[in-house]
């Protein structure tokens, strides 16, 4: 029986490559687009949601149409973000792995431009690029597009939303007039239509579903809560879905970092992705998420654009997007490649109107869901644990040697007692947390909704009463985020994230609050701690305002800076200690590695593609 991709006109070498990748049947857009694009004679507009297989829809025909004996750029693929750029380049390399001489180069900001230039000079047929970095290379006259026959604009609506229209116009002006342009987009706003009109000649248009509609594999739900209960609602949704693997969207970088920080403190495996992270930090966060070493990725719209991670179970809109059409892109992070997914919105009563607008745009109705009770959550978690026990793989050869001792330990316990105690190991913490848990569902006609920022439910707006404000000589210049600092303090201070209050990250120093009863223990555990071969200093912060980066007046504390005396009395300090490599260990917190961070991490990173930062023009 012929392979379905072969029936579409794809050669054996490429069919074998995609078969090795697990491709069995083409998706609808692949089935419709590939035969048209293989003709290579028409411009093309393809409208389809993210996660429907667009990369293969244009990537496979490109490989068939390009002359890989000619070592010159023949195809240019433009996309909005570095993550998507790397993903497309990786996919096309995999599709063409059986073709001799095939070369694909990814060109994007935040990486070493000299390395990218070397790869281009060595010969390339397909260039995958973000607009800003592509213009940088064109400006250096380091690439020749005279042999380009095909230009692909992927996620065209996103590129325009991010302000790349001028860049796209300038790049396209350097390509031959007789090239064929293939445009792929999830939505068709007027700006995208204008590009199609200006740069295409009677294009073939293919629409999968209705324009601007959402993926049919995604269910849409909303939970209506009081604004101050938003964070508590988020935790309850996560707890009710033990196997959740989700992207949580917030409006701002500050909210993103704040939510991630609170989740980490509350024992969840989470991290933040936003535009202020260096390329090294972004890569590290995304790698953890792709490897499923992180359960919850908290992201802004801009930072998450182009994320292509399989098997995301949920998208949670902690805040609704300002642009209603952005909801389509958010929800498209789940339900990819034929899988099903759930897109959840946590809203207050004033946002019902926005839900109705989104329904009109995506052509699907939301289900109004009720937040589970504390009892429901505990029951779900308990049976999730039981199912894990049932399905665990037993290594008989290794465990058998311990069975006699285990049986001796359990000799006085009945089978029922053993089961109860085992289940209680994990179950007790949920029972304790959800004991007397309130109903978080808000009535539809509720009034007096408070603002969202700073109102995080149980732990979101914590007062400073009962906390001590501390100074630490580490800050953003050390490539720390607030989540990094929280993890560093908890790991080395041997305290729980729940003991830590507000964190105020500065440049070369920071302030953080710790519960009064944990302060002495923290000081004792920080004796001799180093970071990047310098002593870490923690001191109690005074009440004087900060007047400069040199910090505010402090009294008392522990440091690696030696003994000193002054007007405020003698200050004790402790130095030394070999830091070595330390990795975060809190089992549920997703703490990160703080071993080799360098102050030079950000050097040379330049403009950040896809983070909203535009190319500097001289």
Beta strands, then each sheet from edge to edge (+ up, - down):
strand 1: 44-47
strand 2: 75-79
strand 3: 104-107
strand 4: 126-130
strand 5: 150-153
strand 6: 180-185
strand 7: 204-207
strand 8: 218-224
strand 9: 246-249
strand 10: 270-273
strand 11: 296-299
strand 12: 314-317
strand 13: 341-347
strand 14: 367-368
strand 15: 467-472
strand 16: 500-505
strand 17: 510-515
strand 18: 530-531
strand 19: 534-535
strand 20: 538-541
strand 21: 554-558
sheet 1: 3+ 4+ 2+ 5+ 6+ 1+ 7+
sheet 2: 10+ 11+ 9+ 12+ 13+ 8+ 14+
sheet 3: 16+ 17- 15+ 20- 21+
sheet 4: 18+ 19-
end
